[in-house]
């Protein structure tokens, strides 16, 4: 079984490198559906898995000075309190069935939202660029910090409950709120925010005793080379080919969790 965990880590890491879609949206369903890992353990373990897997990308974007620290701070001002409130709420629930039902439903919704973000990423970017070029956009700019914090609050809660959305949903939110920011800077900014958020949420889940560190180790052993190889070949693949495929996969999996 340990070998299969490592193989799963490699395959998911490869797909993350090829498509830039976060590990949470792919790994959590694999752990639950394929390996029958308990739902709470899968979500908790995957939070730290996602944080570790994305660290290499953060270092790369930092070296290229493609991280907007001000925007990261605004997102964290919302997402960290959102994560903290969610963890407190989970700790107050005594019924494990109730916790699993809540996480199952939120996981399904997060996967569906992520699939939509993947499907319409290019369209969202085009619309955002058009809005950004409009002079009326200047009237909205003064509210942008508040909008960033509020959306970060919701994102923090979603990610803490499901381990899904820090990547694709975070990127979509940044594209909408910051249409004049270059795409590499958006990706780098979102990566750093995702690493910090999933790390904090993962530590919170650790305090609840729901992380399987042996499982985490085998997943990381496979995912790191997978991400490296996928990133190398990902630049040669057209996003118009890979993104719709991943969008359909996430849509189907999300529907499975909601209606199961």
Residue, then its C-alpha position, 0 to 999 in steps of 0.5 A: x500500500x505504501x508504494x501505491x501512496x507514493x505512486x499516487x503522489x507522483x501522478x498527482x504531482x505530475x498533473x499539478x506540474x502539467x496543469x498548475x491545478x492545486x494538489x488539494x483538488x486532485x489528491x483529496x478525492x484520490x485518497x477518499x475514493x481510491x484508497x478509502x482513507x477516512x474523510x477527515x484524515x484525508x482532508x487534514x493530511x492533504x493540507x500539509x501535502x499541498x503546503x509542502x508541494x507548493x513550496x518549491x514554486x514559491x521559491x522560484x517566483x520569489x527569485x523572479x520577484x513575482x510576488x505581490x506582498x501587499x496583496x498576500x497580506x490582504x488575502x491573509x488578513x481574511x483567510x487566516x481568521x476564516x481558517x481559525x474560526x472554522x477550526x474552532x467550529x470543528x473542535x466544538x462539534x462532538x459528533x464525527x458523523x456531523x463533521x464528516x457530513x459537513x466536510x463532505x458537502x463543502x468538499x463537493x461544493x469546493x470541487x464544483x467551484x474549482x472546476x468552474x474556475x478552471x473552465x472559465x479561467x481564460x474568459x474571466x481573464x479577458x473580462x477582467x482585462x476589459x474592466x481594468x481598461x475602463x475608466x470607471x474601474x478607478x471608482x472600484x479600486x478604493x474598495x479593492x482591499x476590503x473586497x480582497x479581505x472579505x473574499x479571503x475570509x470565505x476562501x480560508x473557511x473553504x480551504x480549511x474544511x475541504x483542503x480544496x480551492x487555495x490554488x484555482x479559486x485563489x487565482x480566479x479571485x486575484x484575476x477578478x480583483x487585480x486585472x492589471x496584475x501580470x499573470x506570473x505575478x498572480x500565480x506567484x502571489x496566490x502560491x505564497x498565500x496558499x502555502x501559508x494558509x494550508x500550513x496554518x490550517x494543517x497545523x490546526x488539524x494536527x492539533x485535532x489529531x487527524x493527520x497521518x504523517x506516514x501517509x504524508x511522507x509517502x505522498x511527498x516522496x512521489x509528488x516532488x519528482x512528479x511536480x518537477x517533471x510535470x513543470x518541465x513538460x507543462x510549458x509544451x502543452x496547451x492550456x486549452x487542451x488540459x484545462x477542460x479535461x481537468x475541469x470535467x474531472x473535477x466537476x464529476x468528482x464534485x458531483x459525486x461528493x455532493x450527491x453521494 
